[in-house]
Amino acid sequence: MRTTILLCLIFAEKFAAIYLSSIVDMMQFSEKMRRSFNIFLSALVVAAIIGVGEVSAQDGEKLFKANCSSCHKVDQNMTGPALQGVEERWAGNEELLYLWIKNPNAALETGDSYVKNLYNEWFPKGGLMPGQAVNDEEITAILAYVKNWVPPVRETPVDGDALADVPVERGLDTTWLLIVLFILLILIFSLWSVRTSLNNIQNAMRASEGTEIEAEMSFATKAKIWFFKNKVFVSILSILFVVYLAVSGYEALMGIGVYQGYTPEQPIAFNHTLHAGENGVACVYCHTGALKSKHAGIPSANICMNCHKGINQGRNDEGTAEIMKIYEAVGWDMDNQEYTGEEKPIKWVKVHNLPDHAYFNHAQHYVVGEIECQECHGEIQKDYTVAGQYAPLTMGWCINCHLETEVKMEGNEYYDEIHERLKENGKEELKKYLEDGTITAKELGGWECAKCHY
């Protein structure tokens, strides 16, 4: 959005300068007056460019979410350490920090003691961080975002219900750019009007003097002449615009089918933070399908009734109202403590939706692979009330997980069987696996197309 506005600003400034020059010529203003007007126009565009530079930290949040958020949080340890205070921890070694982000292996080879300690502490928990495809300016933007990060404002209801996240209101960082563009557009139309009036006056004077009046050129002809006079400027700007459209189009296409952060409104506002967090209810108590099926499944309202047959009041009126919706769904008469038989099935809104050609099995990952639910669904017991899609669930995201995730072999009968087969028929392959002391999902076929695609 900012890039588009900036391109419009440059075009607007150029056109305004052209009309201004023609008016100055016609009015026979001094050269000093001409320079003053040009400085004013240039100052507006320079202010816009500086403004874009100042909001480059915008990209810090975007870059953080794209490159860091799957393993890091700002204020909490996750797969990797919390990033808050990272610049203080690396004080005096800023160049090494940038190298660590872009190429961890190269940073390790420097032999720095802090890097070694960081590796020894976090490698067993999540493996070695892959090098990030970011440049120094982008790293600076990410660090600026982390440094200036402010936790979401939380408010506690009067009756002490679970904390609710209230997003911090942020003004549109393009508002003032639009204002500058609006001023330039007004200036252009004003200059156009003045120029037209002056032309009419000149034509009237020529007519009174009997001088031949030059034919007025069409707008297309004027534009053609202007383009030919400013070939370099138009060419450079056209190339920038085409590149911008190509990049924007690529990002838009890559976002098709990616619904990270999608959190639809549900018919019952089930509070995961309260149930899975404060009350410690295991995920598979409700989502029982994850134990034996490819689908985790939406829990039956009867599972809710295992607890809420006796718990009929929430911490506040809203919580109680949500419990009443469960009773209505299963046809439970709370006063008479009996089922009425009048059921109204809950119309849940689907959140996670993989493409039809992609195969994913919850039991394979949760039971056999011993992957925690939080790896794909986030810290739902801490950060969510109504659940949404935490991970992008793209092919690249899954492939990267298979590349980095170490298979838990110990005490796992399925992998014991694989180990025996490798000892008998794949000694060379087994030797390759054991060189680094770990076996990843990729090494057991996790990158074979047919594993995930029918």
C-alpha positions in Angstrom: 0.0 0.0 0.0 2.8 2.4 1.0 4.7 1.6 -2.2 1.6 2.3 -4.4 1.0 5.7 -2.6 4.7 6.6 -3.0 4.6 5.9 -6.8 1.5 8.1 -7.0 3.2 10.8 -5.0 6.2 10.8 -7.4 3.9 11.0 -10.5 1.8 13.7 -8.9 4.9 15.8 -8.0 6.2 15.5 -11.6 2.9 16.5 -13.2 2.5 19.4 -10.7 6.0 20.6 -11.5 5.2 20.5 -15.3 2.1 22.6 -14.9 3.8 24.9 -12.5 6.6 25.5 -14.9 4.2 26.4 -17.7 2.3 28.8 -15.5 5.5 30.4 -14.3 6.5 30.9 -18.0 3.2 32.4 -18.9 3.1 34.7 -15.9 6.7 35.6 -16.3 7.5 35.0 -12.7 11.1 35.4 -11.5 13.5 32.5 -11.4 13.5 32.8 -7.6 9.7 32.2 -7.5 10.1 29.2 -9.8 12.7 27.7 -7.4 10.5 28.3 -4.4 7.6 26.4 -5.9 9.8 23.5 -7.0 11.4 23.3 -3.5 7.9 23.2 -2.0 6.8 20.3 -4.2 10.1 18.4 -3.7 9.7 18.8 0.1 6.4 17.1 0.1 7.7 14.0 -1.7 10.9 13.9 0.4 8.7 13.9 3.5 6.8 11.0 2.1 10.0 9.1 1.3 11.4 9.8 4.8 8.0 8.7 6.2 8.3 5.4 4.4 11.7 4.9 5.9 10.4 5.7 9.4 7.7 3.0 9.1 10.1 0.4 7.9 9.7 -1.1 11.3 6.3 -2.0 10.0 8.0 -4.7 8.1 9.6 -5.8 11.4 6.3 -7.2 12.6 5.6 -8.8 9.2 9.1 -10.2 9.0 8.9 -11.5 12.5 5.7 -13.3 11.8 7.0 -14.7 8.6 10.4 -15.9 9.8 10.5 -16.1 13.5 7.0 -16.7 15.0 6.9 -20.4 14.4 9.8 -21.0 16.9 10.0 -17.7 18.9 7.8 -15.5 20.9 8.8 -12.0 22.1 8.2 -12.6 25.8 8.1 -16.4 26.3 10.3 -19.3 25.6 9.0 -21.6 22.9 10.9 -23.9 20.5 13.5 -21.2 20.7 14.3 -18.6 23.4 12.2 -15.5 24.0 13.5 -12.7 21.9 12.9 -9.9 24.4 16.2 -8.4 25.4 18.1 -10.2 22.6 20.2 -7.1 21.7 21.3 -6.7 25.3 22.3 -10.4 25.5 24.4 -10.0 22.3 25.7 -6.5 23.3 29.1 -6.0 21.7 28.6 -8.9 19.3 26.0 -7.4 16.9 27.8 -8.6 13.8 27.8 -12.2 15.2 24.1 -11.9 16.0 23.3 -11.0 12.4 25.5 -13.9 11.3 23.8 -16.2 13.7 20.4 -15.3 12.2 21.5 -15.7 8.6 23.9 -18.6 9.0 24.0 -20.4 12.4 26.6 -22.9 11.3 29.0 -20.2 10.3 28.4 -18.5 13.7 29.2 -21.8 15.5 32.4 -22.1 13.5 33.7 -18.8 15.1 34.0 -20.7 18.4 32.3 -17.9 20.3 31.5 -19.1 23.9 28.1 -17.4 24.0 27.1 -19.1 20.7 28.2 -22.4 22.0 26.3 -22.1 25.2 23.2 -21.0 23.2 23.5 -24.0 20.9 24.1 -26.5 23.8 21.0 -25.2 25.7 18.5 -25.0 22.8 19.6 -27.7 20.3 18.1 -30.6 22.3 14.8 -28.8 22.5 14.3 -27.8 18.8 17.4 -28.6 16.8 19.6 -26.0 15.1 17.8 -23.0 13.8 17.9 -22.9 10.0 19.5 -19.9 8.4 16.9 -17.2 7.7 16.7 -15.6 4.2 16.8 -12.0 5.5 19.3 -9.2 4.9 20.8 -6.9 7.5 18.1 -4.2 7.0 15.4 -6.8 7.5 17.1 -8.1 10.7 17.4 -4.5 12.0 13.6 -4.1 11.4 12.9 -7.3 13.2 15.1 -6.3 16.2 13.4 -2.9 16.3 10.0 -4.6 16.4 11.1 -6.9 19.2 12.6 -3.9 21.1 9.5 -1.8 20.8 7.0 -4.7 21.3 4.2 -3.9 23.7 2.2 -6.9 25.1 -1.5 -6.8 24.2 -3.7 -5.0 26.7 -5.5 -7.4 28.9 -8.5 -6.7 30.9 -9.9 -8.8 33.7 -13.7 -9.0 34.0 -15.2 -7.9 37.3 -16.0 -11.5 38.3 -12.5 -12.7 37.6 -13.2 -14.6 34.4 -10.3 -15.6 32.2 -8.2 -12.8 30.8 -9.3 -11.5 27.5 -7.0 -10.1 24.9 -7.8 -6.6 23.7 -5.8 -5.6 20.6 -4.0 -2.4 21.0 -5.4 0.2 18.6 -2.9 1.3 16.0 -3.3 4.2 13.7 -3.0 3.6 9.9 0.7 4.4 9.1 -0.4 5.4 5.6 -2.9 8.1 6.6 -0.5 11.0 6.4 0.9 9.8 3.1 -2.7 9.9 1.7 -3.0 13.4 3.1 0.2 14.5 1.2 -1.1 12.8 -2.0 -4.4 14.6 -1.5 -2.7 18.0 -1.2 -0.7 17.3 -4.4 -3.8 16.3 -6.3 -5.5 19.5 -5.2 -2.5 21.5 -6.3 -2.5 19.7 -9.7 -6.1 20.5 -10.4 -5.7 24.1 -9.2 -2.7 24.5 -11.5 -4.6 22.9 -14.3 -7.4 25.4 -13.8 -5.0 28.4 -13.6 -3.2 27.2 -16.8 -6.5 26.8 -18.6 -7.6 30.3 -17.6 -4.3 31.8 -18.7 -4.6 30.0 -22.1 -8.1 31.4 -22.5 -6.8 34.9 -21.7 -3.9 34.6 -24.1 -6.2 33.3 -26.9 -8.6 36.2 -26.3 -5.7 38.7 -26.5 -4.5 37.1 -29.7 -8.0 37.2 -31.2 -8.3 40.9 -30.4 -5.0 41.6 -32.0 -5.8 39.5 -35.1 -3.1 37.0 -34.3 -3.7 33.4 -35.4 -4.6 31.2 -32.4 -2.7 27.9 -32.1 -4.9 24.8 -32.1 -5.3 23.3 -28.6 -3.6 19.9 -28.4 -5.5 17.0 -27.0 -4.6 15.5 -23.7 -3.3 12.3 -25.4 -1.0 14.4 -27.6 0.3 16.4 -24.5 0.8 13.1 -22.6 2.7 11.6 -25.6 5.0 14.7 -25.8 5.6 14.6 -22.1 6.5 10.9 -22.1 9.0 11.4 -24.9 10.6 14.4 -23.1 10.9 12.3 -19.9 11.9 8.9 -21.3 14.4 8.0 -18.5 12.1 9.0 -15.7 9.1 7.1 -17.2 11.2 4.0 -18.0 12.6 3.7 -14.4 9.2 4.3 -12.8 7.6 1.8 -15.2 10.2 -0.8 -14.3 9.6 -0.2 -10.6 5.9 -0.4 -11.0 6.1 -3.7 -13.0 8.4 -5.2 -10.3 6.1 -4.0 -7.6 3.1 -5.6 -9.4 5.1 -8.9 -9.9 6.1 -9.1 -6.2 2.6 -8.2 -5.0 1.1 -10.8 -7.4 3.5 -13.4 -6.2 2.7 -12.7 -2.5 -1.0 -12.8 -3.3 -0.7 -16.1 -5.1 1.4 -17.6 -2.3 -1.3 -16.6 0.1 -4.1 -18.5 -1.7 -5.3 -21.3 0.6 -3.2 -20.1 3.6 -5.5 -19.1 6.4 -3.1 -18.6 9.3 -4.8 -16.6 12.1 -8.3 -17.5 10.8 -10.5 -17.5 13.9 -14.2 -17.7 13.0 -17.0 -16.9 15.4 -18.4 -20.2 16.8 -21.9 -20.9 18.0 -20.5 -21.7 21.4 -17.5 -19.6 22.6 -15.6 -22.5 24.1 -12.8 -21.1 26.3 -9.7 -23.2 25.7 -7.6 -21.1 28.1 -10.0 -21.9 30.9 -10.4 -25.6 30.1 -7.0 -26.7 28.8 -5.0 -24.1 30.7 -6.5 -23.4 34.2 -8.4 -26.7 34.5 -5.8 -28.8 32.9 -8.1 -30.8 30.6 -6.1 -32.9 28.2 -6.7 -32.1 24.5 -7.4 -35.7 23.7 -10.1 -35.9 26.4 -12.3 -33.9 24.0 -10.6 -34.6 20.7 -10.5 -38.3 21.1 -10.1 -39.0 17.4 -6.4 -37.9 17.6 -5.7 -41.2 19.5 -6.8 -43.6 16.7 -7.9 -41.6 13.7 -6.5 -39.3 11.0 -9.1 -36.7 12.2 -8.9 -35.2 15.7 -12.7 -34.6 15.4 -15.0 -32.1 16.9 -16.1 -33.4 20.4 -19.7 -34.5 20.9 -21.8 -32.3 23.1 -22.2 -35.4 25.3 -18.5 -35.1 26.2 -19.2 -31.6 27.4 -22.0 -33.0 29.5 -19.6 -35.3 31.4 -18.7 -32.2 33.3 -21.5 -29.7 32.7 -24.2 -32.0 33.9 -23.0 -30.9 37.3 -21.5 -27.6 36.4 -24.3 -25.4 35.2 -22.9 -21.9 36.0 -19.9 -20.1 34.6 -17.8 -17.5 36.2 -20.0 -14.8 34.8 -23.3 -14.4 33.0 -21.6 -14.9 29.6 -20.1 -18.2 30.7 -23.4 -19.4 32.1 -25.1 -18.5 28.8 -22.6 -20.6 26.9 -23.3 -23.6 29.1 -27.1 -23.1 28.5 -26.3 -23.5 24.7 -24.9 -26.9 25.5 -28.0 -27.9 27.4 -30.2 -26.7 24.4 -28.1 -28.7 22.0 -28.4 -32.0 23.8 -32.0 -31.4 25.1 -31.1 -31.3 28.8 -33.7 -30.0 31.3 -31.6 -28.6 34.1 -34.5 -28.2 36.5 -35.8 -31.7 36.2 -32.3 -33.2 35.6 -33.5 -35.2 32.6 -33.1 -35.3 28.8 -36.2 -34.0 26.9 -35.2 -35.6 23.5 -35.4 -32.2 21.8 -31.9 -31.8 20.4 -30.5 -29.0 18.4 -27.1 -30.0 16.9 -24.3 -27.4 17.3 -23.3 -25.9 13.9 -19.5 -25.6 14.5 -17.5 -23.6 11.9 -14.6 -25.6 10.5 -11.2 -23.9 11.1 -8.5 -26.2 9.7 -9.0 -27.4 6.2 -6.2 -29.1 4.3 -6.5 -29.6 0.5 -8.2 -32.8 -0.6 -5.0 -34.2 -2.1 -3.0 -33.8 1.2 -3.0 -36.6 3.7 -2.5 -35.9 7.4 -3.0 -38.4 10.2 -3.4 -37.2 13.8 -2.8 -40.6 15.4 0.4 -41.1 13.4 1.8 -37.8 14.7 0.4 -37.7 18.2 0.5 -41.4 19.2 3.4 -42.7 17.1 5.4 -39.6 16.6 4.7 -38.3 20.1 4.3 -34.7 18.7 2.6 -32.4 21.1 -0.6 -30.7 20.0 1.0 -27.3 20.7 3.6 -27.8 17.9 0.8 -27.3 15.3 -1.9 -25.5 17.3 0.2 -23.2 19.4 0.1 -22.6 23.2 -3.7 -23.0 23.1 -3.8 -23.5 26.9 -2.3 -20.0 27.4 -3.0 -17.8 24.4 -6.4 -18.7 23.1 -10.0 -18.6 24.1 -11.9 -19.5 21.0 -9.4 -21.5 18.9 -8.1 -20.4 15.5 -5.5 -21.6 13.0 -2.1 -21.1 14.5 0.2 -22.5 11.8 0.2 -21.8 8.1 -0.2 -25.5 7.3 1.6 -25.0 4.0 3.7 -27.7 2.3 6.9 -25.9 3.0 6.0 -25.6 6.7 5.3 -29.4 6.9 8.5 -30.2 4.9 10.6 -28.1 7.2 9.1 -29.8 10.3 10.0 -33.2 8.8 13.5 -32.0 8.1 14.1 -30.7 11.7 12.0 -32.9 13.9 14.0 -35.7 15.6 12.1 -39.0 15.8 11.7 -40.3 19.3 13.0 -43.9 18.9 13.3 -44.9 22.6 10.5 -47.1 23.8 8.6 -46.8 20.5 7.8 -50.3 19.2 7.1 -48.9 15.7 10.5 -47.4 15.4 12.1 -50.5 17.1 10.8 -52.5 14.2 12.3 -50.1 11.7 15.6 -50.2 13.5 15.7 -54.0 13.2 15.0 -53.8 9.5 17.7 -51.3 9.0 20.2 -53.4 10.9 19.5 -56.4 8.6 18.9 -54.7 5.2 20.2 -51.2 5.4 23.5 -51.1 7.2 24.9 -48.3 5.0 21.8 -46.3 5.4 21.7 -46.9 9.2 25.4 -45.7 9.4 24.4 -42.5 7.6 21.6 -41.9 10.0 23.8 -42.4 13.1 26.6 -40.1 12.0 24.9 -37.2 13.6 23.3 -39.2 16.3 19.7 -38.3 15.3 17.1 -39.7 13.0 14.6 -37.2 11.5 11.2 -37.8 9.9 12.8 -37.0 6.5 15.4 -39.8 6.9 12.5 -42.3 7.5 10.7 -41.2 4.3 9.0 -38.1 5.5 9.9 -36.3 2.2 8.5 -39.0 -0.1 5.7 -37.6 -2.1 3.4 -40.5 -1.6 3.6 -40.2 2.2 1.4 -37.1 2.1 -0.2 -37.2 -1.3 -2.6 -39.8 -2.7 
